[in-house]
Amino acid sequence: MEPTPKPSSPLRVALSWLVVLVPLGWGVVQSVMKSLPLFRG
């Protein structure tokens, strides 16, 4: 018999996404900033 899953807290889900998206966004911004000189000529 499988245990019934507990519902997730919206606050916990939002915080989990922030933990993932903040470093990801920072990395994307850094990559774009460092690649700009390549395209400016």
N, CA, C and O atoms as a Maestro MAE file, in Angstrom:
{
 s_m_m2io_version
 :::
 2.0.0
}

f_m_ct {
 s_m_title
 :::
 protein
 m_atom[164] {
  # First column is atom index #
  i_m_mmod_type
  r_m_x_coord
  r_m_y_coord
  r_m_z_coord
  i_m_residue_number
  s_m_chain_name
  s_m_pdb_residue_name
  s_m_pdb_atom_name
  i_m_atomic_number
  :::
  1 25 0.842 -1.189 0.000 1 A "MET " " N  " 7
  2 3 0.000 0.000 0.000 1 A "MET " " CA " 6
  3 2 0.884 1.249 0.000 1 A "MET " " C  " 6
  4 15 1.787 1.380 0.826 1 A "MET " " O  " 8
  5 25 0.618 2.152 -0.924 2 A "GLU " " N  " 7
  6 3 1.421 3.367 -1.041 2 A "GLU " " CA " 6
  7 2 0.896 4.458 -0.109 2 A "GLU " " C  " 6
  8 15 -0.314 4.612 0.053 2 A "GLU " " O  " 8
  9 25 1.808 5.212 0.499 3 A "PRO " " N  " 7
  10 3 1.340 6.329 1.333 3 A "PRO " " CA " 6
  11 2 0.783 7.446 0.456 3 A "PRO " " C  " 6
  12 15 1.243 7.650 -0.668 3 A "PRO " " O  " 8
  13 25 -0.199 8.160 0.970 4 A "THR " " N  " 7
  14 3 -0.774 9.269 0.203 4 A "THR " " CA " 6
  15 2 0.203 10.453 0.225 4 A "THR " " C  " 6
  16 15 0.736 10.782 1.285 4 A "THR " " O  " 8
  17 25 0.446 11.093 -0.916 5 A "PRO " " N  " 7
  18 3 1.375 12.226 -0.938 5 A "PRO " " CA " 6
  19 2 0.791 13.443 -0.221 5 A "PRO " " C  " 6
  20 15 -0.410 13.704 -0.283 5 A "PRO " " O  " 8
  21 25 1.664 14.174 0.455 6 A "LYS " " N  " 7
  22 3 1.241 15.384 1.151 6 A "LYS " " CA " 6
  23 2 1.196 16.538 0.156 6 A "LYS " " C  " 6
  24 15 2.035 16.600 -0.743 6 A "LYS " " O  " 8
  25 25 0.248 17.445 0.294 7 A "PRO " " N  " 7
  26 3 0.219 18.613 -0.592 7 A "PRO " " CA " 6
  27 2 1.406 19.534 -0.289 7 A "PRO " " C  " 6
  28 15 1.809 19.692 0.864 7 A "PRO " " O  " 8
  29 25 1.950 20.133 -1.340 8 A "SER " " N  " 7
  30 3 3.095 21.027 -1.173 8 A "SER " " CA " 6
  31 2 2.634 22.417 -0.756 8 A "SER " " C  " 6
  32 15 1.578 22.890 -1.177 8 A "SER " " O  " 8
  33 25 3.425 23.047 0.062 9 A "SER " " N  " 7
  34 3 3.139 24.418 0.458 9 A "SER " " CA " 6
  35 2 3.558 25.360 -0.669 9 A "SER " " C  " 6
  36 15 4.678 25.243 -1.167 9 A "SER " " O  " 8
  37 25 2.700 26.287 -1.086 10 A "PRO " " N  " 7
  38 3 3.074 27.228 -2.151 10 A "PRO " " CA " 6
  39 2 4.309 28.062 -1.794 10 A "PRO " " C  " 6
  40 15 5.110 28.389 -2.670 10 A "PRO " " O  " 8
  41 25 4.462 28.399 -0.529 11 A "LEU " " N  " 7
  42 3 5.635 29.160 -0.120 11 A "LEU " " CA " 6
  43 2 6.901 28.337 -0.292 11 A "LEU " " C  " 6
  44 15 7.923 28.854 -0.743 11 A "LEU " " O  " 8
  45 25 6.842 27.069 0.060 12 A "ARG " " N  " 7
  46 3 8.008 26.191 -0.083 12 A "ARG " " CA " 6
  47 2 8.368 25.993 -1.553 12 A "ARG " " C  " 6
  48 15 9.546 25.963 -1.911 12 A "ARG " " O  " 8
  49 25 7.360 25.861 -2.394 13 A "VAL " " N  " 7
  50 3 7.599 25.710 -3.830 13 A "VAL " " CA " 6
  51 2 8.244 26.979 -4.386 13 A "VAL " " C  " 6
  52 15 9.198 26.899 -5.160 13 A "VAL " " O  " 8
  53 25 7.730 28.146 -3.998 14 A "ALA " " N  " 7
  54 3 8.279 29.419 -4.476 14 A "ALA " " CA " 6
  55 2 9.725 29.594 -4.012 14 A "ALA " " C  " 6
  56 15 10.571 30.035 -4.789 14 A "ALA " " O  " 8
  57 25 10.014 29.261 -2.778 15 A "LEU " " N  " 7
  58 3 11.387 29.378 -2.272 15 A "LEU " " CA " 6
  59 2 12.324 28.413 -2.980 15 A "LEU " " C  " 6
  60 15 13.476 28.746 -3.256 15 A "LEU " " O  " 8
  61 25 11.834 27.232 -3.270 16 A "SER " " N  " 7
  62 3 12.656 26.258 -3.998 16 A "SER " " CA " 6
  63 2 12.989 26.771 -5.395 16 A "SER " " C  " 6
  64 15 14.126 26.642 -5.849 16 A "SER " " O  " 8
  65 25 12.012 27.346 -6.075 17 A "TRP " " N  " 7
  66 3 12.274 27.904 -7.404 17 A "TRP " " CA " 6
  67 2 13.252 29.069 -7.331 17 A "TRP " " C  " 6
  68 15 14.092 29.224 -8.217 17 A "TRP " " O  " 8
  69 25 13.156 29.892 -6.288 18 A "LEU " " N  " 7
  70 3 14.104 31.003 -6.138 18 A "LEU " " CA " 6
  71 2 15.521 30.488 -5.963 18 A "LEU " " C  " 6
  72 15 16.464 31.058 -6.511 18 A "LEU " " O  " 8
  73 25 15.675 29.413 -5.202 19 A "VAL " " N  " 7
  74 3 17.001 28.827 -4.985 19 A "VAL " " CA " 6
  75 2 17.599 28.374 -6.312 19 A "VAL " " C  " 6
  76 15 18.817 28.416 -6.483 19 A "VAL " " O  " 8
  77 25 16.773 27.948 -7.243 20 A "VAL " " N  " 7
  78 3 17.252 27.496 -8.547 20 A "VAL " " CA " 6
  79 2 17.439 28.671 -9.503 20 A "VAL " " C  " 6
  80 15 18.457 28.753 -10.189 20 A "VAL " " O  " 8
  81 25 16.469 29.579 -9.553 21 A "LEU " " N  " 7
  82 3 16.466 30.618 -10.580 21 A "LEU " " CA " 6
  83 2 17.436 31.763 -10.326 21 A "LEU " " C  " 6
  84 15 17.944 32.355 -11.278 21 A "LEU " " O  " 8
  85 25 17.703 32.087 -9.074 22 A "VAL " " N  " 7
  86 3 18.614 33.206 -8.793 22 A "VAL " " CA " 6
  87 2 20.035 32.901 -9.300 22 A "VAL " " C  " 6
  88 15 20.591 33.718 -10.034 22 A "VAL " " O  " 8
  89 25 20.640 31.768 -8.942 23 A "PRO " " N  " 7
  90 3 21.973 31.485 -9.491 23 A "PRO " " CA " 6
  91 2 21.959 31.288 -11.006 23 A "PRO " " C  " 6
  92 15 22.908 31.671 -11.690 23 A "PRO " " O  " 8
  93 25 20.893 30.695 -11.527 24 A "LEU " " N  " 7
  94 3 20.795 30.499 -12.971 24 A "LEU " " CA " 6
  95 2 20.736 31.845 -13.693 24 A "LEU " " C  " 6
  96 15 21.425 32.048 -14.692 24 A "LEU " " O  " 8
  97 25 19.924 32.748 -13.191 25 A "GLY " " N  " 7
  98 3 19.826 34.085 -13.784 25 A "GLY " " CA " 6
  99 2 21.141 34.833 -13.700 25 A "GLY " " C  " 6
  100 15 21.540 35.501 -14.654 25 A "GLY " " O  " 8
  101 25 21.816 34.724 -12.565 26 A "TRP " " N  " 7
  102 3 23.115 35.382 -12.409 26 A "TRP " " CA " 6
  103 2 24.109 34.840 -13.440 26 A "TRP " " C  " 6
  104 15 24.863 35.609 -14.037 26 A "TRP " " O  " 8
  105 25 24.112 33.547 -13.649 27 A "GLY " " N  " 7
  106 3 25.015 32.938 -14.620 27 A "GLY " " CA " 6
  107 2 24.713 33.377 -16.040 27 A "GLY " " C  " 6
  108 15 25.627 33.611 -16.830 27 A "GLY " " O  " 8
  109 25 23.440 33.490 -16.364 28 A "VAL " " N  " 7
  110 3 23.060 33.940 -17.709 28 A "VAL " " CA " 6
  111 2 23.505 35.388 -17.921 28 A "VAL " " C  " 6
  112 15 24.054 35.723 -18.970 28 A "VAL " " O  " 8
  113 25 23.269 36.235 -16.934 29 A "VAL " " N  " 7
  114 3 23.672 37.641 -17.054 29 A "VAL " " CA " 6
  115 2 25.186 37.747 -17.211 29 A "VAL " " C  " 6
  116 15 25.663 38.521 -18.041 29 A "VAL " " O  " 8
  117 25 25.941 36.992 -16.438 30 A "GLN " " N  " 7
  118 3 27.398 37.033 -16.543 30 A "GLN " " CA " 6
  119 2 27.863 36.553 -17.915 30 A "GLN " " C  " 6
  120 15 28.790 37.128 -18.486 30 A "GLN " " O  " 8
  121 25 27.241 35.519 -18.446 31 A "SER " " N  " 7
  122 3 27.611 35.003 -19.764 31 A "SER " " CA " 6
  123 2 27.336 36.032 -20.852 31 A "SER " " C  " 6
  124 15 28.150 36.218 -21.756 31 A "SER " " O  " 8
  125 25 26.195 36.697 -20.764 32 A "VAL " " N  " 7
  126 3 25.856 37.717 -21.757 32 A "VAL " " CA " 6
  127 2 26.832 38.884 -21.664 32 A "VAL " " C  " 6
  128 15 27.300 39.379 -22.689 32 A "VAL " " O  " 8
  129 25 27.139 39.323 -20.465 33 A "MET " " N  " 7
  130 3 28.055 40.463 -20.294 33 A "MET " " CA " 6
  131 2 29.439 40.139 -20.849 33 A "MET " " C  " 6
  132 15 30.070 40.996 -21.467 33 A "MET " " O  " 8
  133 25 29.914 38.919 -20.636 34 A "LYS " " N  " 7
  134 3 31.245 38.552 -21.112 34 A "LYS " " CA " 6
  135 2 31.273 38.297 -22.613 34 A "LYS " " C  " 6
  136 15 32.336 38.377 -23.229 34 A "LYS " " O  " 8
  137 25 30.129 37.992 -23.210 35 A "SER " " N  " 7
  138 3 30.117 37.730 -24.654 35 A "SER " " CA " 6
  139 2 29.854 38.992 -25.472 35 A "SER " " C  " 6
  140 15 30.052 38.981 -26.687 35 A "SER " " O  " 8
  141 25 29.415 40.071 -24.844 36 A "LEU " " N  " 7
  142 3 29.132 41.302 -25.587 36 A "LEU " " CA " 6
  143 2 30.330 41.817 -26.386 36 A "LEU " " C  " 6
  144 15 30.148 42.228 -27.532 36 A "LEU " " O  " 8
  145 25 31.546 41.813 -25.833 37 A "PRO " " N  " 7
  146 3 32.684 42.298 -26.647 37 A "PRO " " CA " 6
  147 2 32.906 41.496 -27.931 37 A "PRO " " C  " 6
  148 15 33.444 42.028 -28.902 37 A "PRO " " O  " 8
  149 25 32.509 40.251 -27.947 38 A "LEU " " N  " 7
  150 3 32.673 39.438 -29.158 38 A "LEU " " CA " 6
  151 2 31.800 39.945 -30.303 38 A "LEU " " C  " 6
  152 15 32.175 39.836 -31.470 38 A "LEU " " O  " 8
  153 25 30.638 40.498 -29.967 39 A "PHE " " N  " 7
  154 3 29.683 40.917 -30.992 39 A "PHE " " CA " 6
  155 2 29.778 42.413 -31.314 39 A "PHE " " C  " 6
  156 15 29.190 42.870 -32.295 39 A "PHE " " O  " 8
  157 25 30.504 43.170 -30.506 40 A "ARG " " N  " 7
  158 3 30.627 44.614 -30.756 40 A "ARG " " CA " 6
  159 2 31.705 44.907 -31.803 40 A "ARG " " C  " 6
  160 15 31.721 45.974 -32.416 40 A "ARG " " O  " 8
  161 25 32.583 43.959 -31.989 41 A "GLY " " N  " 7
  162 3 33.604 44.139 -33.014 41 A "GLY " " CA " 6
  163 2 34.758 44.819 -32.487 41 A "GLY " " C  " 6
  164 15 35.721 45.056 -33.216 41 A "GLY " " O  " 8
  :::
 }
 m_bond[163] {
  # First column is bond index #
  i_m_from
  i_m_to
  i_m_order
  :::
  1 1 2 1
  2 2 3 1
  3 3 4 2
  4 3 5 1
  5 5 6 1
  6 6 7 1
  7 7 8 2
  8 7 9 1
  9 9 10 1
  10 10 11 1
  11 11 12 2
  12 11 13 1
  13 13 14 1
  14 14 15 1
  15 15 16 2
  16 15 17 1
  17 17 18 1
  18 18 19 1
  19 19 20 2
  20 19 21 1
  21 21 22 1
  22 22 23 1
  23 23 24 2
  24 23 25 1
  25 25 26 1
  26 26 27 1
  27 27 28 2
  28 27 29 1
  29 29 30 1
  30 30 31 1
  31 31 32 2
  32 31 33 1
  33 33 34 1
  34 34 35 1
  35 35 36 2
  36 35 37 1
  37 37 38 1
  38 38 39 1
  39 39 40 2
  40 39 41 1
  41 41 42 1
  42 42 43 1
  43 43 44 2
  44 43 45 1
  45 45 46 1
  46 46 47 1
  47 47 48 2
  48 47 49 1
  49 49 50 1
  50 50 51 1
  51 51 52 2
  52 51 53 1
  53 53 54 1
  54 54 55 1
  55 55 56 2
  56 55 57 1
  57 57 58 1
  58 58 59 1
  59 59 60 2
  60 59 61 1
  61 61 62 1
  62 62 63 1
  63 63 64 2
  64 63 65 1
  65 65 66 1
  66 66 67 1
  67 67 68 2
  68 67 69 1
  69 69 70 1
  70 70 71 1
  71 71 72 2
  72 71 73 1
  73 73 74 1
  74 74 75 1
  75 75 76 2
  76 75 77 1
  77 77 78 1
  78 78 79 1
  79 79 80 2
  80 79 81 1
  81 81 82 1
  82 82 83 1
  83 83 84 2
  84 83 85 1
  85 85 86 1
  86 86 87 1
  87 87 88 2
  88 87 89 1
  89 89 90 1
  90 90 91 1
  91 91 92 2
  92 91 93 1
  93 93 94 1
  94 94 95 1
  95 95 96 2
  96 95 97 1
  97 97 98 1
  98 98 99 1
  99 99 100 2
  100 99 101 1
  101 101 102 1
  102 102 103 1
  103 103 104 2
  104 103 105 1
  105 105 106 1
  106 106 107 1
  107 107 108 2
  108 107 109 1
  109 109 110 1
  110 110 111 1
  111 111 112 2
  112 111 113 1
  113 113 114 1
  114 114 115 1
  115 115 116 2
  116 115 117 1
  117 117 118 1
  118 118 119 1
  119 119 120 2
  120 119 121 1
  121 121 122 1
  122 122 123 1
  123 123 124 2
  124 123 125 1
  125 125 126 1
  126 126 127 1
  127 127 128 2
  128 127 129 1
  129 129 130 1
  130 130 131 1
  131 131 132 2
  132 131 133 1
  133 133 134 1
  134 134 135 1
  135 135 136 2
  136 135 137 1
  137 137 138 1
  138 138 139 1
  139 139 140 2
  140 139 141 1
  141 141 142 1
  142 142 143 1
  143 143 144 2
  144 143 145 1
  145 145 146 1
  146 146 147 1
  147 147 148 2
  148 147 149 1
  149 149 150 1
  150 150 151 1
  151 151 152 2
  152 151 153 1
  153 153 154 1
  154 154 155 1
  155 155 156 2
  156 155 157 1
  157 157 158 1
  158 158 159 1
  159 159 160 2
  160 159 161 1
  161 161 162 1
  162 162 163 1
  163 163 164 2
  :::
 }
}
